Amino acid sequence: MKRSVMLFAVILLVVSLPLSAQNVTKVGTTAAGFLNIDVGARAIGMGGAYVSVSDDAMSMYWNAAGIARIQGAQAVFTHNKWLADIAYNYAGFAMNLGNVGTLGVNAQFMTMDKMERTTIMEPDGTGELFNAGSYAFGLAYGRNLTDRFSIGFNFKYLREEIYHSNASGIAFDIGTLFDTQYNGLKIGMSITNYGTKMQMSGRDMLIQTDIDPSISGNNHNINANLSTDQFDLPLMFRVGLSMDVLKGIGNSNLILAVDALHPNDDVESVNLGAEYVYGKMFALRGGYKTLFARDSEQGICFGAGFHWNVSGMKLMIDYAYQDFGVLKEIQMFSVALGF
């Protein structure tokens, strides 16, 4: 066990050092920012260090290769009361079809209460209410190429809406998972949200204008359409390591995990996490998000989970707490049913 812990510490140091010098940020320069909101109470409780731990239906978000490790079928749902009273939900279902591989479907929903429209002339509100929301619908496939190596893919349709305008796009995820068989060390990698640019359009872009106000007598009610910029998706590259340092000793397991993150719209950072499981029924988790990232409000995370076998089915209920600094905290609940 001591050798395993020392090995893991050395790997963590090697992964972390190159990231400490990163200081370039492009926050707010991509579309569909909701794709960067992490899902799953288990993963959040471990500080988001989950790319090499993934082995459930939540893997379709973190590392699609993880669904290849599912036995039978599994359905998951997670609810998150995000910042500013925003509701963020994720649902997924995956089924292992044997030699064919594992198929899965997933959906992400970010919604909020109706808001009142304001204008320059009526800054206190017009009385008209409008909706805003962001959505993603995915189809995933995972397969064990060998008894140690898995690969997975996730294809997503994306849509964002506000008032009478919307933007849509297509994204693609790919992930791999490898068991080294050396002291339980696992290596995971994923690239998520590689896809098309997104551009807002809709009847809100239709305006009436005077094409040349310097000329008197012009018709100042000429119909015109505003053209908005196109924005990239929040591309994310993750690579991670995890190790079970107890391996069932005393009916216990202790997983240590580290992920290195390289986004296209922010600085590089590291997530650290740990999960202690007793009797495959009760779990305690802790972690730290965005280590080495400048001006990040994210940080300490912790959580717990309970697993029961009910009439041949496995019920899993997980909870996570995430500190968000001056933005207070985030709490998440997840429910999974395996059969």
C-alpha positions as CSV (number, residue, x, y, z in Angstrom):
1,M,0.0,0.0,0.0
2,K,2.8,2.5,0.9
3,R,4.5,1.9,-2.5
4,S,1.1,2.6,-4.3
5,V,0.6,5.8,-2.4
6,M,4.1,7.0,-3.1
7,L,3.8,6.2,-6.8
8,F,0.5,8.1,-7.0
9,A,2.1,11.1,-5.3
10,V,5.0,11.2,-7.8
11,I,2.6,11.0,-10.8
12,L,0.5,13.8,-9.3
13,L,3.6,16.0,-8.9
14,V,4.6,15.4,-12.5
15,V,1.1,16.1,-13.9
16,S,0.7,19.3,-11.7
17,L,4.0,21.1,-12.2
18,P,3.5,22.2,-15.9
19,L,0.1,23.6,-15.1
20,S,1.2,26.0,-12.4
21,A,2.7,28.5,-14.8
22,Q,-0.4,28.9,-17.0
23,N,-1.9,32.4,-16.9
24,V,-3.9,33.0,-20.1
25,T,-7.7,33.0,-20.0
26,K,-10.4,33.4,-22.6
27,V,-13.4,33.0,-20.3
28,G,-16.6,34.1,-21.9
29,T,-15.4,33.6,-25.5
30,T,-17.3,30.4,-26.3
31,A,-20.9,29.5,-26.8
32,A,-22.9,26.8,-24.8
33,G,-21.1,27.5,-21.6
34,F,-23.5,25.2,-19.8
35,L,-21.5,22.3,-21.2
36,N,-18.8,23.1,-18.7
37,I,-21.1,22.5,-15.7
38,D,-20.1,19.2,-14.2
39,V,-22.7,16.5,-13.7
40,G,-23.1,13.7,-11.2
41,A,-22.9,13.9,-7.4
42,R,-20.3,11.1,-7.2
43,A,-18.0,13.0,-9.6
44,I,-18.6,16.4,-8.0
45,G,-17.9,14.9,-4.5
46,M,-14.5,13.8,-5.9
47,G,-13.7,17.3,-7.1
48,G,-14.3,16.4,-10.7
49,A,-11.4,14.0,-10.8
50,Y,-13.4,11.4,-12.6
51,V,-12.2,10.8,-16.2
52,S,-10.3,7.6,-15.2
53,V,-12.9,6.5,-12.6
54,S,-15.9,6.6,-14.9
55,D,-17.8,3.3,-14.9
56,D,-21.5,4.4,-14.9
57,A,-24.1,6.1,-17.1
58,M,-22.7,9.5,-16.0
59,S,-19.6,8.5,-18.0
60,M,-21.4,9.8,-21.1
61,Y,-20.5,13.3,-19.8
62,W,-17.0,12.6,-18.4
63,N,-15.6,9.8,-20.5
64,A,-17.8,7.9,-22.9
65,A,-15.5,4.9,-22.7
66,G,-16.7,4.3,-19.1
67,I,-20.1,3.0,-20.3
68,A,-18.4,0.0,-21.7
69,R,-17.8,-1.1,-18.1
70,I,-21.5,-1.2,-17.2
71,Q,-22.9,-4.6,-16.5
72,G,-26.5,-4.9,-17.7
73,A,-28.3,-1.5,-17.9
74,Q,-28.3,1.6,-15.8
75,A,-30.5,4.8,-15.7
76,V,-29.3,8.0,-13.9
77,F,-30.7,11.3,-13.0
78,T,-29.1,14.3,-11.3
79,H,-30.5,17.6,-10.2
80,N,-28.4,20.6,-9.4
81,K,-29.7,24.0,-8.1
82,W,-27.0,26.0,-9.8
83,L,-26.0,29.6,-9.2
84,A,-28.6,32.5,-9.5
85,D,-31.6,30.1,-9.1
86,I,-30.7,28.3,-12.3
87,A,-31.8,24.6,-12.5
88,Y,-29.4,22.1,-14.1
89,N,-30.5,18.5,-14.7
90,Y,-28.9,15.6,-16.4
91,A,-30.5,12.2,-17.4
92,G,-29.0,9.2,-19.0
93,F,-29.6,5.6,-19.8
94,A,-27.0,3.0,-21.0
95,M,-27.4,-0.7,-21.8
96,N,-24.6,-3.3,-22.4
97,L,-25.5,-5.4,-25.5
98,G,-22.7,-7.9,-25.0
99,N,-20.3,-8.3,-28.0
100,V,-22.1,-5.4,-29.8
101,G,-21.0,-2.9,-27.2
102,T,-22.9,-0.5,-24.9
103,L,-25.4,2.0,-26.2
104,G,-26.6,5.1,-24.3
105,V,-28.7,8.2,-24.5
106,N,-28.4,11.3,-22.5
107,A,-29.8,14.8,-22.1
108,Q,-28.8,18.0,-20.3
109,F,-31.2,20.8,-19.4
110,M,-30.3,24.2,-18.0
111,T,-33.5,26.2,-17.3
112,M,-34.5,29.2,-15.3
113,D,-37.6,31.1,-14.2
114,K,-39.3,33.5,-16.7
115,M,-37.8,37.0,-16.7
116,E,-39.4,40.3,-17.5
117,R,-38.3,42.1,-20.6
118,T,-36.7,45.5,-20.2
119,T,-35.9,48.2,-22.8
120,I,-34.0,51.5,-22.8
121,M,-37.3,53.4,-22.6
122,E,-38.7,51.0,-20.0
123,P,-35.8,49.9,-17.7
124,D,-38.2,48.8,-15.0
125,G,-39.8,46.3,-17.2
126,T,-42.4,46.1,-20.0
127,G,-44.6,43.5,-18.3
128,E,-43.7,41.0,-21.0
129,L,-42.1,37.7,-19.8
130,F,-39.7,35.6,-21.7
131,N,-37.9,32.2,-21.4
132,A,-34.2,31.3,-21.7
133,G,-32.6,27.8,-21.6
134,S,-29.9,25.6,-22.9
135,Y,-30.2,21.9,-23.9
136,A,-28.1,19.0,-25.2
137,F,-29.2,15.6,-26.4
138,G,-26.7,12.8,-26.9
139,L,-26.3,9.3,-28.3
140,A,-23.3,7.4,-27.0
141,Y,-21.5,4.1,-27.8
142,G,-18.8,2.4,-25.8
143,R,-16.9,-0.9,-26.3
144,N,-14.2,-2.9,-24.6
145,L,-11.6,-3.6,-27.3
146,T,-9.7,-5.8,-24.8
147,D,-10.1,-6.8,-21.2
148,R,-8.1,-3.7,-20.3
149,F,-8.8,-1.1,-22.9
150,S,-12.2,0.7,-23.6
151,I,-13.2,3.4,-26.1
152,G,-16.3,5.4,-26.3
153,F,-18.1,8.1,-28.3
154,N,-20.9,10.6,-27.7
155,F,-22.7,12.6,-30.4
156,K,-24.7,15.6,-29.2
157,Y,-27.2,18.1,-30.6
158,L,-27.0,21.4,-28.8
159,R,-29.5,24.3,-28.6
160,E,-29.7,27.6,-26.7
161,E,-32.7,29.8,-26.6
162,I,-33.5,33.3,-25.3
163,Y,-36.7,35.2,-26.0
164,H,-37.4,34.7,-29.8
165,S,-33.7,33.9,-30.7
166,N,-31.8,30.6,-30.7
167,A,-28.6,28.9,-31.7
168,S,-27.9,25.3,-32.4
169,G,-24.9,23.1,-33.1
170,I,-23.5,19.5,-33.2
171,A,-20.7,18.3,-30.9
172,F,-18.7,15.1,-30.6
173,D,-16.9,13.5,-27.6
174,I,-14.4,10.7,-27.6
175,G,-12.8,9.0,-24.6
176,T,-10.5,6.1,-23.7
177,L,-10.0,4.1,-20.5
178,F,-7.1,1.8,-19.8
179,D,-6.4,-0.6,-16.8
180,T,-2.7,-0.8,-16.4
181,Q,-3.0,-3.8,-14.0
182,Y,-0.2,-2.2,-12.0
183,N,-1.4,-1.8,-8.4
184,G,-4.9,-0.9,-9.7
185,L,-3.7,2.1,-11.7
186,K,-6.1,3.4,-14.4
187,I,-5.6,6.0,-17.1
188,G,-8.4,7.9,-18.7
189,M,-8.6,10.5,-21.4
190,S,-11.4,12.4,-23.0
191,I,-12.0,15.2,-25.6
192,T,-15.4,16.8,-25.3
193,N,-17.4,19.4,-27.2
194,Y,-15.6,19.2,-30.5
195,G,-18.0,20.5,-33.0
196,T,-19.6,23.3,-35.0
197,K,-19.7,27.0,-34.2
198,M,-22.9,28.4,-32.8
199,Q,-24.6,31.6,-34.0
200,M,-27.8,33.3,-32.6
201,S,-30.6,33.9,-35.0
202,G,-34.4,34.5,-34.9
203,R,-37.0,37.2,-35.3
204,D,-35.4,39.3,-32.5
205,M,-32.7,40.1,-35.1
206,L,-35.3,41.8,-37.4
207,I,-35.1,45.6,-36.9
208,Q,-36.2,48.7,-38.8
209,T,-33.6,51.3,-39.5
210,D,-32.6,54.2,-41.7
211,I,-29.7,53.0,-43.9
212,D,-28.3,56.5,-44.2
213,P,-29.4,59.0,-41.6
214,S,-27.3,61.7,-43.3
215,I,-29.7,61.9,-46.2
216,S,-33.0,63.7,-45.6
217,G,-36.2,62.2,-46.9
218,N,-35.0,58.6,-46.4
219,N,-37.4,55.9,-45.3
220,H,-36.3,55.2,-41.7
221,N,-38.3,52.0,-41.4
222,I,-36.4,49.8,-43.8
223,N,-36.4,46.1,-42.6
224,A,-33.0,44.8,-41.7
225,N,-31.5,41.7,-40.0
226,L,-28.7,41.9,-37.5
227,S,-25.9,39.3,-38.0
228,T,-24.3,38.0,-34.8
229,D,-20.8,36.5,-34.5
230,Q,-20.2,32.8,-34.6
231,F,-18.6,31.3,-31.4
232,D,-16.7,28.1,-30.8
233,L,-17.9,25.4,-28.4
234,P,-16.1,25.0,-25.0
235,L,-13.6,22.3,-26.1
236,M,-12.2,20.4,-23.2
237,F,-9.3,17.9,-23.0
238,R,-9.0,15.8,-19.8
239,V,-6.4,13.2,-18.8
240,G,-6.5,11.5,-15.5
241,L,-5.1,8.8,-13.3
242,S,-6.8,6.8,-10.5
243,M,-5.7,4.1,-8.1
244,D,-7.5,1.9,-5.5
245,V,-4.9,1.8,-2.8
246,L,-6.8,-0.5,-0.4
247,K,-8.1,-3.0,-3.0
248,G,-10.8,-4.5,-0.6
249,I,-8.6,-4.8,2.5
250,G,-10.9,-4.8,5.5
251,N,-13.9,-4.8,3.1
252,S,-12.8,-1.3,2.1
253,N,-11.7,0.5,-1.0
254,L,-10.0,3.9,-1.3
255,I,-9.7,5.4,-4.7
256,L,-7.3,8.4,-5.2
257,A,-7.7,10.3,-8.5
258,V,-6.2,13.3,-10.3
259,D,-7.3,14.9,-13.6
260,A,-5.4,17.5,-15.6
261,L,-7.7,19.8,-17.6
262,H,-6.9,21.8,-20.8
263,P,-9.9,23.9,-21.9
264,N,-9.9,26.3,-25.0
265,D,-11.6,29.1,-23.0
266,D,-9.7,29.1,-19.7
267,V,-6.4,28.3,-18.0
268,E,-5.2,24.8,-17.4
269,S,-5.9,23.3,-14.0
270,V,-5.9,20.2,-11.9
271,N,-8.7,18.4,-10.1
272,L,-8.0,16.1,-7.1
273,G,-10.3,13.6,-5.6
274,A,-10.7,10.6,-3.2
275,E,-13.5,8.1,-2.5
276,Y,-13.6,5.7,0.4
277,V,-16.1,2.8,0.1
278,Y,-17.0,0.4,2.8
279,G,-18.8,-2.9,2.1
280,K,-19.7,-1.6,-1.4
281,M,-22.7,0.1,0.3
282,F,-21.5,3.4,1.8
283,A,-19.1,5.9,0.3
284,L,-17.4,9.1,1.6
285,R,-15.8,11.5,-1.0
286,G,-13.7,14.6,-1.0
287,G,-11.8,16.7,-3.5
288,Y,-10.5,20.0,-4.8
289,K,-11.4,21.6,-8.1
290,T,-9.4,23.9,-10.4
291,L,-6.1,23.7,-8.6
292,F,-3.6,26.3,-10.1
293,A,-6.4,28.2,-11.9
294,R,-6.3,32.0,-11.4
295,D,-9.4,33.8,-10.0
296,S,-11.4,30.6,-9.7
297,E,-14.2,30.5,-7.2
298,Q,-14.4,26.8,-7.2
299,G,-12.5,24.7,-4.6
300,I,-13.3,22.2,-1.9
301,C,-15.9,19.5,-2.6
302,F,-17.2,16.6,-0.6
303,G,-20.1,14.1,-0.7
304,A,-21.5,10.8,0.3
305,G,-23.4,7.9,-1.3
306,F,-25.5,4.9,-0.4
307,H,-26.0,1.8,-2.5
308,W,-28.6,-0.9,-2.0
309,N,-29.6,-4.1,-3.8
310,V,-33.4,-4.2,-4.1
311,S,-35.1,-7.1,-5.8
312,G,-32.2,-7.8,-8.1
313,M,-31.7,-4.1,-8.9
314,K,-29.0,-1.8,-7.5
315,L,-30.2,1.6,-6.2
316,M,-27.6,4.3,-5.8
317,I,-28.3,7.7,-4.2
318,D,-25.4,10.3,-4.0
319,Y,-25.0,13.8,-2.6
320,A,-22.3,16.4,-3.2
321,Y,-21.4,19.8,-1.9
322,Q,-19.2,22.2,-3.8
323,D,-17.8,25.5,-2.4
324,F,-18.1,28.4,-4.8
325,G,-16.4,31.1,-2.7
326,V,-18.3,34.5,-2.8
327,L,-21.0,32.8,-5.0
328,K,-21.8,30.5,-2.0
329,E,-22.2,26.8,-2.5
330,I,-23.7,24.3,-4.9
331,Q,-25.5,21.1,-3.8
332,M,-26.3,18.2,-6.0
333,F,-28.3,15.0,-5.8
334,S,-28.0,12.0,-8.1
335,V,-30.1,8.8,-8.4
336,A,-29.0,5.7,-10.4
337,L,-30.8,2.4,-10.9
338,G,-28.9,-0.6,-12.2
339,F,-30.6,-3.7,-13.5
